[in-house]
Amino acid sequence: MFGDDVNTDEIIPAQYLNTTDRSELARHCMEGIRKGFSEHTQRGDIIVAGKNFGCGSSREHAPIAIATCGISCVIAKSFARIFFRNSINIGLPIIESPEAAGKIRQGDHLAIDTGKGLIRNITRKESYAIEKYPPFMLKIITSGGLMGYTKKRKR
Amino acid sequence: MRYTITEKILLRHTREREIHPGKFVNAAVDLCLGNDITAPFAIEEFEKLNAKKVFDRRKVVLVPDHFTPSKDLKSANQAKRLADFAARYGIVNYFEVGRAGIEHVLLPELGLVLPGDLVIGADSHTCTYGALGAFSTGVGSTDLARAMATGECWFKVPESMKFVYHGRLKKWVGGKDLILHTIRDIGVDGALYKAMEFCGEIIERLPMDDRFAMANMAIEAGGKSGIFQPDALTLRFIKEIRTRPRKRIGQFLKSDPGSVYSQVREYDVSKLEPQVALPHLPSNVVPVGKAKSISIDQVVIGSCTNGRISDLRLAAKILKNKKVKSSTRLIVIPGTQKVYLQAVEEGLAKVFVEAGGVFLTPTCGPCLGGHCGILAEGERALATTNRNFVGRMGHLKSEVYLSNPAVAAASAVKGRIAHPDEVV
């Protein structure tokens, strides 16, 4: 769980931007706001945050670090736009839902179905309706990201 | 249909018959840009496509400016990947150290962006070129990879927000203060996903360098872009570029009367004082008078926001025959080689050095905590840059304050945040 306006300097501080080694970026994920974050993440973990998550620079290192350290989805009240498009482009599921972000608590177990547009909170026996991805974005996601989409269009 | 300038530019770059906010479009880009941080990922993705060439050798721009002149081995390797890529694919607009500078100061100076253009850059401050009446926005490395291969990028057509500035600006108040004041008003996500259109009688008189500073910080309000309707000042700026690669002057578009805005905000800024953003958000803004007791360890004058010649002239005017306070460091960074040379020829560099400051080669350097002025634990900087996030310029327990170049120069003399009138 994170608060409002988490910026990309916090997600991956600039001193680590001199590499494209994904596992090294993952090691420093969230270091500017929560040191040691990546040591405790497991595949399938979900980040839940407040408004304007991912604000600041355009560094794709931020969603890459998050995805590589095992985070399977980010849910926030709102996202900064470059972070949002970067996540879609690399195939990191990302969900804007003020309701879900407001009601989910640390440690809750979630089941997310973006096709149906639903987050089920198994711990709290709640469910939150989420907006389905627009068809254009869904095409990118189902192509495995923007490069998959680009290859398809070329053909 | 009545269109805003942003909608007009986007429409002209698509095959659509009409567009409206919220619509997803694929658009042709006039220019795509990457730097030593973002281009390496883009190059990796580009190579996965097995593309034999870039879509247009003249329309891909690579500027190694963040960690250059390379600060360490890893950074050197990253920068080299740009040079190698540029050589392999015959990129015309690759700028090596010594012929380069901070990308968003460099591109307009060379005439690579013209009014009416559609530009993307894998750097969030790509929104700077809106000052020329272009639509330009920051994207990520994967977007850049696709654009390099196909010349296309996807967009969700943004709603536009209109900002109207009335009155007369006081002395020492400029574009930087207007944009800080605006971000304070709407917040760091106040223009999320939106195009910020700046107008009003103040804007009509506002010099180009101030317009660049304003458009540059649209992203700090969450904006997709910031834009000015090109006018006589824009035309003069473009005509003065001697090295312009294209003879044309671009397309001088205006928003149609009656076009739709999600919001219109009007400001009377006649009483506006120079503004200072306190840590740790660019929206945490107060008039300089309310920040005067804050001591400063380092002053940075430069960056893609305020590293242009008029910024350095302003700082030099205040620092002439003055000394930087003994407890404070002053770091001045011209935006490009051209600005550097101008500053030397006009005697500005001499003023900075005689005052006890350093005059560096163009680089993004300390703005993003890269190099050339990293803050130690507990240190505090006043900078003419654009972000004051936690740890932005160094240690997580350091602080960054943001201001215009005049306040920054005055503060270097006083060793604390100061109004320029206190020094001049």
Interface residues (C-beta under 8 A of the other chain):
Chain A: D5 N7 D9 E10 P13 A14 Q15 L17 N18 T19 T20 G32 I33 K51 N52 C55 G56 S57 S58 R59 E60 H61 I64 S78 A80 R81 I82 R85 N86 N89 I90 P134 F136 M137 I140 G145 L146 M147 T150 K151 R153 K154
Chain B: F24 I37 T38 P40 F41 E44 E45 K48 L49 H66 F67 K71 D72 K74 S75 N77 Q78 G121 A122 D123 S124 T126 G138 V139 G140 S141 T142 D143 A145 R146 A149 T150 W154 V188 D189 L192 Y193 I219 G222 K224 L281 L368 G369 G370 R387 F389 V390 G391 R392 L396
